[in-house]
Amino acid sequence: VSERGDRRSYSIASTPDVTHAFDLLIDIEPQGIGSQFLQDLEVGQDIEFLGPLGQFVLHKPVTPTGELQPINFIATGSGIAPYRSMLAELLQLRKVPNQINLYWGMRYSKHLFWLDEFEELMDEFPQFHFSPVLSKPEDDWTLSRGRVTDMLAALDLPVEGAYYLCGSQAMVDSVRLLLQKKQVSEAGIYYEKFY
């Protein structure tokens, strides 16, 4: 909370094993009120903040018959933040056997981060798959090109399963519409909009 009382929301990006602090992922490029405030802080400076709010949490990924459902995380930009802790919770702590897919859309490869972490998770947990997609890729980019909705449109997505969406309002709305066209139940779609 700034001196003027302005508030900005950020997702906690810490893994569950961090108990003495918390990590935030902040896009400073737009130079908004929140990012400027945080950039101007000095080490040791006291600030006031509100604790976690909202309902963007993990849900039980099992059908009423007990069948394991795939878990799909879809993000653009800094919408990846809450998934870092969710993936650690599911894979490292709960050790769920469900297939888990992470689809992440960015503009440029130079803006991608945590790649080593996601690749290590893929190596350690065979049920986890990470698929980045770039809307403005360099010529040497060999993975998916376009928007995250383009990638999802080309996939045979399971109707049953949990779909978590985090990104801009336009992205969340377009992915929800795409999932509905693919007959995914609205009850299995969870989202957090920002901007």
Residue pairs with C-beta under 8 A, 6 or more apart in sequence:
1 7
1 47
1 48
1 49
1 50
2 33
2 37
6 33
6 34
6 37
7 50
8 32
8 33
8 34
8 37
9 53
9 54
9 194
10 24
10 25
10 26
10 34
10 81
11 24
11 25
11 56
11 78
11 81
11 82
11 166
11 192
12 22
12 23
12 24
12 52
12 81
12 82
12 85
13 23
13 24
13 25
13 81
13 82
13 84
13 85
14 21
14 22
14 23
14 84
14 85
15 84
15 85
15 88
15 92
16 85
16 88
16 89
16 92
16 93
17 88
17 92
23 84
24 38
24 81
25 78
25 80
25 81
25 84
26 34
26 35
26 38
26 78
27 35
27 77
27 78
28 35
28 39
41 47
54 192
56 82
56 164
56 166
56 190
56 191
56 192
58 86
58 89
58 90
59 162
59 190
61 68
61 69
61 70
61 71
61 96
61 98
61 161
61 162
62 68
62 69
63 69
63 160
67 160
68 96
68 97
68 98
68 99
69 98
69 158
69 160
69 161
69 162
69 188
70 98
70 99
70 100
70 101
70 158
70 160
70 161
70 162
71 90
71 96
71 98
71 99
71 100
71 101
71 161
71 162
71 164
72 100
72 101
72 103
72 157
72 161
72 162
72 163
72 164
73 83
73 86
73 87
73 100
73 101
73 102
73 103
73 164
73 166
74 103
74 104
74 148
74 152
74 163
74 164
74 165
74 166
74 167
74 175
75 83
75 102
75 103
75 104
75 105
75 148
75 165
75 166
75 167
76 104
76 105
76 106
76 148
76 167
76 168
76 171
77 105
77 106
77 167
77 168
79 165
79 166
79 167
79 168
79 171
79 192
79 194
80 104
80 114
80 166
81 166
82 166
82 192
83 102
83 164
83 166
84 114
84 117
86 164
87 100
87 102
87 121
87 128
90 96
90 98
90 100
91 100
91 121
91 124
91 125
91 128
96 127
97 127
98 127
99 127
99 129
100 125
100 127
100 128
100 129
101 128
101 129
101 131
102 118
102 128
102 129
102 130
102 131
103 131
103 133
103 148
103 151
103 152
104 112
104 130
104 131
104 132
104 133
104 148
105 132
105 133
105 134
105 135
105 147
105 148
105 151
105 167
105 171
106 112
106 132
106 133
106 134
106 135
107 134
107 135
107 136
108 134
108 136
108 137
108 138
109 134
109 137
109 138
109 141
112 132
115 132
118 130
119 130
121 128
121 130
122 128
122 129
122 130
131 143
131 144
131 151
132 143
132 144
133 143
133 144
133 145
133 146
133 147
133 148
133 150
133 151
134 141
134 143
134 144
134 145
135 145
135 146
135 147
137 145
144 150
144 151
148 167
148 171
148 175
149 171
149 174
149 175
149 178
152 175
152 178
152 179
153 178
157 179
157 182
157 184
158 184
159 182
159 183
159 184
159 185
160 185
160 188
161 184
161 188
162 188
162 190
163 175
163 179
163 184
163 188
163 189
163 190
164 190
164 191
165 171
165 172
165 175
165 176
165 189
165 190
165 191
165 192
166 172
166 191
166 192
166 194
167 193
167 194
168 193
168 194
168 195
169 193
169 194
169 195
172 191
172 192
172 193
176 186
176 189
176 191
179 189
180 186
